[in-house]
Amino acid sequence: MIFINPKIDFAFKKIFGSEDSKDILISFLNSLIYEEKNIIQDLEILNPYLAPKIRGVKDTYLDIKAKIKDAEKGEYRTVIIEMQVLNIEGFEKRILYNAAKSYSTQLTSGQSYNLLNPVITLTITDFVMFSELHNVSSRFVLKEKDFLIDYPIYDIELIFVELPKFKKQLSELETIVDKWLYFLVNARSLTDVPAVMDNIPEIKKAFYIANQANLNLDELEDQEKSEIFIQDQRGAITKALRQGREEGREEGLEQGAKQKMIDIARKMLDLMDDRQICEVTGLSLAELEIVKMSNL
C-alpha cells in the first residue's frame, strides 16, 4: 500500500475534515486536546471559511473548524485545527488573529457577552516554533504576568504540536497520542498499517482514507500538486532567504529578502490565489496589490 502524506493540506482535510471522518476527528481531538479522555462525544464540522461580520475585517481561511460539546463542563467550544508545513512570515500573528476573530464574531449586535463560547486553536507544525521548549505539545492561555495566575475567563487557548520534536519509533508507541503523531509523521513512508496501531478503529480508518488506492484521479492529481507545491516553495523560500542574506550585506538583509519575496510573488500570480501567495511570501494583501499593479 501507498499512503498519501497527511501533513499536506489536501490530505489532512480529506482524512480529518469530512462528514465521514467525524469519528476520526473526535478521537484525534480527544487525544491531543483532552489527554485521551472521552470529553468530545460528538461534533459539528463547520465551514472553514470564516466570513467577516464587520466591514473592513480580513477574511479568514482555516484548515478545519468544528463545534464541540465539552461533556465535563457542558459547554460548547469552537476548535480550529490547522496543519502548517511552511514556516511563513507572520504565522504566529495569524494564529492569534484567527482565534480572536472566531471568538469575537460569534455575537450579533445586541447579544450578551455571556453567549460567547470558548475557542481552542490546535496548530500542528512541520517545523519547530519554540526551540526553548522540549515537549512536542505546548499550551498557551492568558495569565497574570508576574504571578502566572490564570485570567478568570478561560476562553481562549492556543495548543501547538511540533512534529519535528516527535522522535518515537514503532516499538516505543504507548499512548493514543503517540500513535496519532506517528501517523502524521510517518504514514507517507509506510506500506501497511502497523500492528501496534491496528487496534485503534479511528486510526485504522484514517489509514484506509489515506490509502492512495482509494483516491480517484482528480484527488491523486490534487495530492501530487500539493506535494510539488510544498517542495517548490520550501526550495524557493530557502533560496530567497539565502540570496537575501547575500544581498543584505550591501543593501540591508531585510530589504534584500523582501525583494526576493516580491519576485517570487510575481511568478506565482497565475498559479495561486492571493491568500496562498501572501502565506508563502509573507507579503500583505496591500503589498501584493502593488506587485500586481506593477506587473500590468
N, C-alpha and C positions, 0 to 999 in steps of 0.2 A: 504494500500500500504506500501511497504518497499523500502526505498531508499538506494542506495549504498553511501558510505562515500566519498564526493567529495574531501576530503583532502588527500585521498590515491592516490598514483601515477597513478595506473591503471585507477581509476575512473575520476581523474582530466583530464587526456589525452582524455579519451572517451567523456567526456562532452564538453570540450573546444578545443580539438586539432584535430578533424577530419574535412574533407571537408564538411560534412553535418552540422557542428557546426559553420560555418563561421559567421552567424548572431548572434549566442550566444557570440562568442569571440569578435565581433565588439562592441556589447552592453557592455560587461564586460570591455573592454579596454577604450571605451569612458567614462565609468563611473569612473573607478579607475585612469586613467591617465589624462583625459581631463575634469574632473569635470562635466560629463553628457552632454557636448557639442557634437554635431554631427560632430566631426572632421574626424573620420575614416568612410568612406563610403564603402570601400572595402579593402580587404587584401588578401595576399597570404600566406598560411601556408607552411613553409619551412621544409626541412629535419632537425630533431632535432639533428642529429649527425653532428658536425662541424669538418670535417677532416682538419688537419693542412696542410698548403701550404709550410711550412718551415720545413726542416729536423730537427728532434730533438724537435719540439714543441709538447707539450702534447695534446692528443686528448681531445675533449670536448663533453659531452652529456648534452643536455638541455631538459627540460620538453616539452615546446612548443616554437617554434621560428616562427615569422611572419614578413612579409614585408608589411608595411602600407604606405598609402599616406596621408600626412597632408594636408587637404583641405584648411586650412588657409594659410599655408606657401608654399604650392605647392611643397613640397619636400618629398622624400621617407625616411622612417625610418625603422630600424630593431628593433623589440621588442622581448626581451627574457622574457618569463613568466615561473617562477619556483615556484612550491609548495613544501615547505620543512617542514617535520614533525619532523625529528630528528635534534637536535642541535649538529651537528658533529664538531669535531675539524677542524679548518681551513676554515670553511664555509664562513666567511667574505672575506677571500682572494680569495676563489673560485669565488665569485660574481664579484670581480674586474677583475680577470683573464678572465672570460667568456666575460665580457663587452669589455675589451681591445682587446681580440682576435677577437671578432666579428667585432670590428671597424677596426683593422689593416689588417685583411685578406680579406677585400673587394677588394683590389687592386692587380693586377698582375704587373710583372716587367715592369717599364717604364710608368705606368699610372700616371696621375696627382693627387696630393692630393686633388684637388678640387672635385674629383669624390666621395670622402668619404661621406657617408650618416650618419646622427646621429644614435646613439644606445641608446635605453632605456631598462633598466632591471626592470621588475616588479617581486619582490620577496615576496611571501606570506609565512609567517612562522606560525607554530602552537606553537610557543614559543616566549617569549619576548626577543628581541635583544637589545633594547635601553631603559633600565629601567628609565633613566633620562628624557625621553620624554613621555608625557602622551597621545598624539594623536595616533590613530590607524594607520594612514598613515604618512610617513615621506619621504622627498625628499632630495637627495644629488647631488650637482653639484660642478664643480671646481670654487673656489673663491679665491681672494687675501686674504692672511692670516690675516692681521691687519685691513683692511678697508672693507672686505667682499664684494668686487666688483667682479661681475661675470667675468670669463675668456671670452675673446672676442668671442670665438667659443663655442657655447652651444651644443656640440655634444655628450656628454656622461652624462646621468642622471640615477641615481640609486633610484628607488622607492621601499619602503618597506611597507608591510601591516602586522601588528602583530595581528593575530586573537584573542589571549587571552585578548587583550585590548578592544575588541568589546563586550559590555555588554547590548546592547539594546534588549528589548523584542518586541514581535509582535506589541503590541499596540503603541510602540514608533517609529516604522519604518516610515520615512518620505521621504527619497530620494531613488533613484535607487541604489546608492552606499550602503545605509543601507540594502536594500533588497538582493543585491548580497552577502554582507558579512554575512547576516543572513542565506542565503542559504548554504554558505560554512561551517559555524559553526554548523548549526542545522539540515541540511537535513537528516542526518542519524537517528535522533530521531523523525522525523515527520512521520505521517501516511497518510497525504494528503497535497495538495497544499494549503497553507493559502490564504484566500480570498483577503488579502491585497496585495498579490504578483501575484494573478491570472491575473491581468490586464496588466502585462508586458509580451508580447508574448515570448521574448527570455528567460526569467526566467521560464515561464511555459514550454517551450520546454526543458530547462535544467532539470527540474523535470521529464519530460517524459523520457529523456535519462537515468536519474538516477534511474528510477523505476526498481527495481530488476526483476520484471516480464518480462521486455523486454530484458533481458540478456539471452544468450544461456548458455549451461552447461559449456563450456570452459571459458567463461567470468566470470561466477559465481565462478568457481574454482580459476581463477586468482585473483579475488577480495578477496576471502577468504584467499588465501595465502598471499596476500599483507597485509591484516589486521593482520594476525597472525604474520607475519614477523615484522611489526612495533611494535606490543605489546611485542614480544620476545626481540627485540633489545633495546627497552626502558628499559625493566627489566634488560637485560644483562649489558647495559651501566651503569645504576644506581648501580647495584651490583658491577661491576668492579671498579667504582669510589669509592664506599664505602670501598671495600676491599683495594683498592689502598691507600686510606687515612689512613686506619689502619696500613698497612704495611709501609706506608710512615713515620710513627713515628720512625721506625728503619732504613729504607734504603733510605728515601727521598720520598716525596709524588709523585713527577713527575715520578721517576723511577718505583715505585710500580704500579701506574696507567698504565704506558706504558706496563709493563709486562702483566698486566691483559688484555689489548687490544690485545697483541700478542697471548695470549692464546685463546681469542675469535676468532681471525682471523684463527687460526689453525682449529677450529671447523667448520668454515664456508667454508673452501676450496672446499668441494664437493657440497656445497649448492648454492653458489652465484658466480658471476663473480668478477674479480679483482677490477673493478671500484666500485662495491657495497660494497665490503669488506673494501676498503680504505675509503669510505664515512662514513661507520658505525664506524670504529675503529679509524680513524684519521691517520692511517699509510700511508706513501708514497708508491708508486709503488715499489721503490727500496727496502724499508724495507719489503714489502710483499714478494718480490722475495727471500729475505734472509730467511723469515719464511718458504716459500715453499721448499727451498733447504734443510733446516734443518729438514723438515718433511719427506724427502725421506728415 
